[in-house]
Amino acid sequence: MVQHIMTLLFDRNFLTMMFVGVLAFATVVTLGIPLLERSNLDDRLKTVARRREELRARHHAALNNKRVSLRVEPVSFMKNTLERFRLANMLESENTREKLASAGYRGQAPLIAFMFFRFVMPFIVLAVGLFYLFVMTHFQWTGLQKALAAVTGGLLGFYLPDLFVSNMITRRQQSIMRAFPDALDLMLICVESGMSIESAFTRVAAEIGTQSPELAEELALTTAELSYLPDRRQAFDNLAKRCGHQGVKAVAIALNQAEKYGTPMGQALRVTANENREMRMQDAERKAASLPAKLTVPMILFFLPSLFIVILGPAIIQIKHMM
């Protein structure tokens, strides 16, 4: 078996086919990724507009003392499945809505989709595992071992939606924090020029959208909440909760204190802008400092063997010829 594998690895036709296949795959990926990437700023701004309409409807409902449905619940196959098996309360955890909001998914439809995939992913992973272990491969395992491996994979499938949401939260936070110090500088300029905090948020959201659509969405949503929520401090707290970063929390606390005690907004924004800029620099320095440790394993696995082959290879060949 090992001899057959080594013969295959050194076969000229096989190596040529592998090289051509890798080049073709790299070409397709290189040409396809720019086509798949598109700016989703328009969709996010539409979501903010819908959120603004919801807040307006809620405000009018509070004034009229009427209980009005703000959003028609999505009637779909996912919702009907959850209602048929009565799984909504079982699959929804305490912070599910907050996690989805931090990932950029708001409303009832993303919540239902999340709970639906929590329900179906174990069965999908179980079916794929059974098909792979019993049909595609020929491991020297017993049927019980293959079934246990598939069941273990199915249990892990329950956490796949949480893993997806966690990855989306991380990507969203990184995008927000890359542009947040620059947004604070623009906001400081707007406030010191005489604009209100709502107008500053709106202006900065329009300017920062090309750099970070996620931050533009959050600022636009905060502007809507400042206009329609009865407590303005709640809008800043919601911004910090959705972003989930210490820098944004510091800005929210500073703005709340400025609103409460009447201190100048420009001073609070200037201090927090310097802090966030220093925080971004510290993150960059920390990543740079951890780079040598991260390169140790790739160097041991890839660079050092090649270096030893280049250095010791001619000497070994000469020794063989002499013997």
N, C-alpha and C positions, 0 to 999 in steps of 0.2 A: 504493500500500500504506500509506504513512504517512498520507495523507489519510483513508483508510478507518479507520485506527486512531484518528485524532484525532476523526473524526465519531462513532465508537462510544464513545469516552471521554466525549464531551459529550452523548451521547444521554440524555434524561431517563428513559426506561424502563429503559435499561441500568443507569444509576446507581441507580435505585430498587431494581432486582433485586439489584444488588451489595450495597447497604446492608442490605436485608432478609436476604440470605444471610449476611452477616457477623454481624448480630444473632442470627440463628437458630443459627449455629455457636457464638457466644459463650455463648448460653443453654444449649445442649446441653453444652458443656464445663463451664460453671459448675455445672450441676446434676449432671453425671456424675462429675466428679472426686471429690467427697466420698463418693459411693457406692462408687467403686473403692478408695478408701483404707481400709485396715483394719489393725488392729494385728496384727502377726505375732509377738508376744512368745510366745504359746503354742507356735507351731511351733518357734521357736528354743529354748525351754526343753525341748521334746521332743527336739530334736537334741542338746542338752547331756546329757539323761538317757541317750540312746543311747550317747553318747560315754563317759559314766560306766560304763555296763555293759560297754563294750569294754575300758576300762582295768581293770575288775574281772576280766574274763575273762583278760586278758593277765597280770595279777598272779598269778592262780591257775595259769595255764599255766606261768609261770616257776617257781613253787614245786613243781609236779609234774613239771617237766622234760619237758613234752609239747608238741608242736607242734599247736596247735589253730587252726582257722580262726575268726577273730573275726567276720567278716562274710561272708555269702553274696554272692558277686559277682552283680551284677544280670544276669540272662539276658534279653536284649531284642534287638530288631532292631538297635540301634546296636552292641551288643557283637558280635553275629554278623557284622555288616558289617565291623567292624574286624578281626576274626579271619580272615574269609574273604580279605581283601586283605592281611593281615599289615601293618597300618599303625600299630599301637600304638606301637612303638618309634620309628617315623619321625615321627609327629606329636606325640609328647610331648617337650617340652624339659626342660632341667634344673630350672628353677624353676616348672614348671607347677603342681605340687601346692601349693607355697608361695603362689603367686598365687591359686589357687582358695581356699585356706584364708583368706587375707587378705580375699577378697571374701565370705567366709561360706559357701562351698561346700566341704563336707568329705565324705570317703568316696570309694568307687570309682565310684559312679553319676555324680556331677558330672564326674569326670575323663573317663569314657567319653563322656558327652554333649559335653564340650568338644572332645575329639578328633574325634568324629563330625561336629560342625558345622565344625570346621576342614577336614574332608575334603569335605563336601557344599556348603559356601557358595560356593567358586569356581564350581562347576557351576551353582548356582542363579543367581548374579549374572550369569554368562555367558549363560544362557538368557533371563533378563529383559532383559539388554542387547541381545541379538539381536532379541528380539521388539519392543522399543521402537524400535530404530534402523531395522529393516526393515519393520515393520508400522505402528506408531503414528505415526511422524514421517516427514517427507519432506524431509530435509536434502539439500542438493546435494553429497553425498559419493559417492565411488565405493564399490563393494561391498567392496573391500579396506580402505578407510579405516573403514567401519562395522565390519567384522570385527575390525580391530586395536583399535578403541575398545572393543568388547565383550570381547575377550581381556584388555585392560588392566584393565577393570572386574572380570573374573573373577579375575585375579591379586590385585587389591586385596581381593577377597572373602575371601581366606585370612586376612587380618588382622582381619576383622570380629569374630570371637569374642574375640581379644585386646583389641580396643578396648572391647568390652562388659565384659569382666572388669576392665579398667583403670578404666572409669567406675564400676563397682560398688565397687572398692577405694577410689576417691576419695570416693564418697558415704558409705561405711562409716567411713572415717577421719574425715570431717567430723562425722558423727553422734557418734562416740566422743569426739572432742576437745572438742565443745561441752559434754559432760556430765562429762568426766574430772576437771576441777578440783573440781567439786561432789562427785563420788564420793570423791575423796581426802579432802576435809573430813569427809564422813560416816565414812570408814574411820578417820580419825584419832580421831574421837570414840569409835568402837567400840573401838579398840585401847586408848585411854587409860582407858576404862571397865573394862578387864580382860578383854576378849574376845580369843580367839586370832585369828591372821590368817585362818585358814580360816573361822571364824564371822563375822569382819568382812566377808570377801568375800561370804559367803552373804547376810548382812543387807543389805549395800549393793546387791547384785544385785537383791534383791527391791524395794528402795526406788527404785532408779534406773531400773527397767524401763519406767516410764511416760514418762520423759524420753528415754531412749536404749535401745531393746531390744538393739541391737548390743553396747553396753558391758555390759549385764546378761548377755548370752550369754557374752561373753569372761570376765567375772568368775566366772560359774558354772562354766565349763569349767576355769578355773584352779583353782578349789576342788576339782574332781574330780581334776585332775592332782596337786595337793598331797596328796591322800589316797592315790593309788595309784602314782605314779611313785616309783622308788627314790631319786632325787635331787631334792630340793625345789627346788634352784636351776634345774633344767631347766624346771620349771613356770613360773617367773618369766621365764626366757628365751623360752619359747614364747609367753607373753603379749606380750612386746615384739616378737617376730618377727611375730605375727599382726596386731598393730595397726600396726606400721610407722611409728611416730612417735617423735620424739626425746624428748618428754615421758614417754611410756610406757617408753621404754628407760632413762631416768634413774631412774624409779621402780623398775624391775626391778633395776637395778644397786644402788640403795640398799637394797632388800630383801635382795638376795643378800649384801651386805656385813654387814647386820644379822644375818642368819642365820649367817654365817661367824664373825664376831668377837663376837657376843653383845651388840651395842649395842642400845639401846632402839628398838623399832619406831616408837614415837610420834615420836621425834625425827627419824628418817629420813622419815616421812610428812609431818611438818610442813614440813621444808625443801623437799621435792619438791612439796608442795601450793602453797607460795608461788611456786616457780619456774614451775609450770604455769599458775598464775593470771596471773603477769606475762607469760608467753608468749602466753596468750590475749589479753591486753590489747595486746601488741605487734602481734599479727596484726590486731586490729581497727584499730589506729592505722595500720598499713601499708595496709590496704584503704581507709581514709578518705583517706590521703595520695595514693593512686593514682586517686581518683575524678575530680579535674579533668582529668587526662590522658585518661581513658577517655571523658569527656564531650565532648572536643574534636571528634571526628569526627561524633557525632550532632548537635552544634550546627551544624557547618558544613553538613551535609547536609539538616537538617530545619528548624532554627530560623532561621538566617540568610536562606535564600531567602524564607521566609514574611515575615520582618521587612522585607526589601527590597521585597517586593510591596506590603506595607501602606504603607510610607513613600513609595515612588516611584510606586506605581500611580496615585494621583490626579494627580500632576504630569504623568505621561505622557499621561493622558487629556486634561488641559487643553491640553497642547502639540498633541495631534492636532486638537482642536477649533479651536485658533488657526490651524493650518496649513490 
